[in-house]
Amino acid sequence: MRNFGFVKNNKLLGGLSQEQLKEFAASFKEVRFKKKEMAFSPGRYPREIFLVTEGRIKVFLTYPDGKEFILTLLEPGDIFSGHTRAFGQALEDSVMLLVPLHTFQKMLVKYPELTSGLVRVLGDALKHSLDVIEQLVFMESRDRLAKLLYQWACSRGVPRDGGVLVNTGLTREELASLIGATRQTLATLIKDFEGRQVIKVSGRSIFVPDLEVLRRMIFEN
């Protein structure tokens, strides 16, 4: 029997009953991806909606010179559409559920609860897009890094030694792309943050001794 634990805090599916979830999930095709495997690319799933149930998937744009710009990271419960020109790569072993767009539309008609949930999901997606634009236009790389680390510490951090430990699962290059900076700029920022004892980096994990200090840095002049 499929585990619906990922639905618990999902804004689209959280309002459905277990029976409704079973019917809804029966329409999906499960697809598994190994770490570093491409999960999707432009045109691969043009008429599908997919839902991440396990793992984490990097959504990014790529350019002819080989550079990447990471748009977002999809985690369990997140929903995405295959009609965009973005690429998706599994950062760890991951599982997605795919459903044809026409089937999804029928489910929206059958279950009004999904429609209200979809409005919330679209609202969040728009907010995220505006946040990305705002940060790239109005914030320095230093502030973008501080804000990202603060958000991660609050949402996925693990209490440790009086502070918070965040496992990013990202390479330095990926982290730099996520804040719209070069790898060299990121290295300089991390050195500065560590020198001020705001963070301590070990591999792909970042320890934040004091969240309030990190929060104040976001808009510090």
C-alpha positions, 0 to 999 in steps of 0.5 A, spaced: 500 500 500 502 506 498 505 511 503 501 518 503 506 521 509 508 526 504 501 529 503 500 531 510 502 538 509 501 538 502 497 544 500 494 541 494 492 534 497 492 535 504 484 536 504 483 529 501 480 523 505 484 517 505 479 514 500 480 520 495 487 519 496 487 512 494 483 514 488 487 520 486 494 516 487 491 510 482 491 515 476 499 516 477 505 513 474 511 512 479 517 513 476 524 512 480 531 516 479 538 515 482 542 520 485 544 525 479 540 522 474 536 527 470 528 527 472 525 531 466 527 536 461 524 540 456 519 536 452 520 530 456 513 530 460 509 536 456 502 534 458 504 531 465 503 534 472 508 530 477 509 530 485 515 528 488 514 523 494 521 522 496 528 525 495 530 532 492 530 534 485 534 540 483 530 544 477 534 549 473 535 552 467 542 551 462 545 555 457 550 554 451 556 556 455 554 550 460 552 555 466 546 553 470 541 557 474 537 553 479 530 555 480 528 551 486 529 545 489 523 540 489 522 536 496 516 531 498 509 534 497 512 539 491 508 539 485 511 541 478 509 541 471 512 538 465 511 544 460 516 548 462 523 549 459 526 547 465 531 541 467 530 537 473 536 532 476 535 528 482 540 530 488 539 524 491 535 517 490 528 520 488 521 518 487 515 522 483 508 520 481 506 522 474 499 524 472 496 526 465 494 533 465 487 531 462 486 526 468 488 531 473 483 536 470 478 531 471 480 530 478 479 537 479 472 537 477 470 531 481 474 533 487 472 541 489 477 540 495 483 540 489 481 546 486 482 550 492 488 547 494 491 548 487 489 556 488 494 556 494 499 552 490 499 557 484 499 562 489 506 560 493 509 558 486 508 566 484 510 568 491 517 564 490 518 567 483 517 574 485 522 572 491 527 570 486 526 576 482 526 581 488 532 578 491 536 578 484 534 585 483 535 588 490 539 584 494 547 583 494 549 576 494 551 576 501 544 578 503 541 572 498 546 567 502 544 569 509 536 569 507 537 562 504 541 559 510 536 562 515 530 559 511 533 553 511 535 553 518 528 554 520 524 549 515 529 543 515 534 545 520 536 540 526 537 542 533 545 541 535 549 543 540 545 549 541 545 551 534 542 548 528 545 544 523 543 544 516 544 539 511 544 542 504 546 536 500 549 541 494 555 542 492 559 549 492 557 550 485 550 548 486 549 553 492 552 558 488 547 558 482 542 558 487 543 565 490 545 567 483 553 568 484 559 565 482 563 559 485 568 564 487 564 569 490 560 564 494 567 562 497 569 569 499 562 569 502 563 563 506 570 565 509 567 571 511 561 568 514 565 563 518 570 569 520 564 572 523 562 565 526 555 566 523 556 559 520 561 553 520 561 549 514 563 541 514 562 538 507 555 539 505 553 541 512 552 548 515 552 549 522 548 555 525 550 557 532 545 563 533 539 564 528 538 571 530 545 573 528 544 570 521 537 573 521 540 580 522 545 579 517 540 579 511 538 586 511 545 589 515 548 595 511 
